[in-house]
Amino acid sequence: MSETPGTEAEPEMLEEYDFGQGVRGKYAQRYVAGSNVVVLSPDVAEVFRDSESVNAVLRAFIRAARQQSKRIAE
């Protein structure tokens, strides 16, 4: 990024922000444990464009699997 002669660039971080005692990745493990990210393969993502459609199909699959389990157990 070029500067106009005679002007100072604004600092990216103000001097009053001191991260000298900061710990990198301090909450990373907690974040990972609390998130449920599932990555779909591209061919699957073409069919299921949002989480609602994925959840609907998975719930239907779960119901069908439970019914099949009950039939087998009888």
C-alpha positions as CSV (number, residue, x, y, z in Angstrom):
1,M,0.0,0.0,0.0
2,S,1.6,3.3,-1.0
3,E,1.5,6.3,1.1
4,T,1.1,9.9,0.0
5,P,4.3,11.8,0.6
6,G,4.2,13.8,3.9
7,T,1.5,11.6,5.6
8,E,2.0,9.0,8.3
9,A,0.3,5.6,8.0
10,E,-2.0,4.8,10.9
11,P,-0.6,2.0,13.0
12,E,-2.4,-1.3,12.8
13,M,-2.4,-1.7,16.5
14,L,-2.7,1.2,19.0
15,E,0.1,1.5,21.6
16,E,-2.3,1.1,24.5
17,Y,-3.1,-2.5,23.4
18,D,-0.4,-4.6,25.2
19,F,-0.5,-8.3,24.4
20,G,2.9,-8.9,26.0
21,Q,1.4,-11.3,28.5
22,G,-0.9,-12.9,26.0
23,V,-0.9,-16.7,25.5
24,R,-1.3,-17.9,22.0
25,G,-4.0,-20.5,21.6
26,K,-5.2,-20.2,25.2
27,Y,-8.8,-21.0,24.4
28,A,-8.3,-23.0,21.2
29,Q,-8.9,-26.4,22.8
30,R,-12.1,-25.1,24.5
31,Y,-13.3,-23.7,21.2
32,V,-12.7,-27.0,19.4
33,A,-14.5,-29.0,22.1
34,G,-17.5,-26.7,21.9
35,S,-18.0,-26.7,18.1
36,N,-19.6,-29.3,15.9
37,V,-18.3,-28.6,12.5
38,V,-18.9,-31.2,9.8
39,V,-17.4,-30.8,6.4
40,L,-19.4,-32.3,3.6
41,S,-17.9,-33.7,0.4
42,P,-18.5,-31.5,-2.6
43,D,-20.9,-34.0,-4.2
44,V,-23.0,-34.1,-1.0
45,A,-22.9,-30.4,-0.6
46,E,-24.4,-29.9,-4.0
47,V,-27.5,-31.7,-2.8
48,F,-27.7,-30.3,0.8
49,R,-27.2,-26.6,0.6
50,D,-27.9,-25.8,4.3
51,S,-27.9,-27.4,7.7
52,E,-31.7,-27.6,7.9
53,S,-31.8,-30.0,4.9
54,V,-29.0,-32.1,6.2
55,N,-30.6,-32.4,9.6
56,A,-34.0,-33.3,8.1
57,V,-32.5,-36.2,6.1
58,L,-30.4,-37.4,9.1
59,R,-33.5,-37.3,11.4
60,A,-35.4,-39.4,8.8
61,F,-32.5,-41.8,8.6
62,I,-32.4,-42.1,12.4
63,R,-36.1,-42.8,12.6
64,A,-35.9,-45.5,9.9
65,A,-32.9,-47.1,11.5
66,R,-34.7,-47.3,14.9
67,Q,-37.7,-48.8,13.3
68,Q,-35.6,-51.4,11.5
69,S,-33.8,-52.2,14.8
70,K,-37.2,-52.7,16.5
71,R,-38.3,-55.1,13.7
72,I,-35.2,-57.1,14.0
73,A,-35.5,-57.3,17.8
74,E,-39.0,-58.7,17.6
